[in-house]
């Protein structure tokens, strides 16, 4: 990822990270005072909001089982795609 970011920066793109648009900086200030010609806002997933229910963060055997089942389903779907079943 660092190589791709450096490549984009070599093109003359300024990259700002850890910025909260509207709090840390505004789009108007970026286009005005900061002198940017354009602004791209790429947002991540953000911080989770937990519901405050006891046990909601439980990551024991049940969570492991669910993750295993999901992996098995994905493998089966990929196998079906790679090797379609043909009836005789």
N, C-alpha and C positions, 0 to 999 in steps of 0.2 A: 504494500500500500504506500509506503514512504517513497518508493521509486515513482509511482504514478503521480503522487502529489508533487514531487519535485519536477516532473515533466510538465505538468500543468503550470506550475509557477514559472518555468522557463519561457512559457508562452506569454508571460506578462500578466498573469492572473494573480491578484492579491487574495490570499486566503486568510480568513479570520475564524478562529475556533473558540469554543466556550463563550459564545455571545448569546445573550438573550435579547432577541429583537423586540423592541418596545420597552425594555428595561435598561439593558446595558447600552444599547444604541438604537437609533431609529433609522428606518429606511431613508427618510428625508435627510438626516445628517450624513449618512453614507454617500448619498448622491450629491449633497451640497458641500458641507464643510470638509468631509473626508476626500472628496474629489473622485469617487468611483464613477465610472461610466454606466455600470450595470450592477445589479445585486441579484445573486442567486441564494435563496434560503433553502438549505437542505436540513430538514429536521430529522432527528433520530427518533427512537421509540419513546424517549422521555422516561421519567421516573414512574414506577408502578404506584398505584394507590390501592392499599390493602383494605379489606372490608372490616378488619377488627374482629373476625370470627376465630374463636379458639381452634387451633389445629390447622388453620388454613395454610400455614407455612410448613406443614408436616411433609418431610421428604424421605420417608422411610420406605419399607418394602412395597407399599402400595404404589407409590410414585415410580419406583423402579419397575414394577410389573407393568404399569401403564406405558412407560417408555419402551419396554421390551416388546409389548404387543404392537405398538405403533411401528417399531422397526421391522417386526415380522410382516406386518401388513404392507409396508413399503417395499420390502424385498419381494414378496409374492406378486405385487403389482408390477414391479420391474421385470420379474421373471416371465410373467404373462406377456409383457410387451416384447421382450426379447425372443421368447419361444412360444408363439401363439399355439394354442391347442387346436388341432385339426381332427375332427371326427372322421372315422373311416366309412 
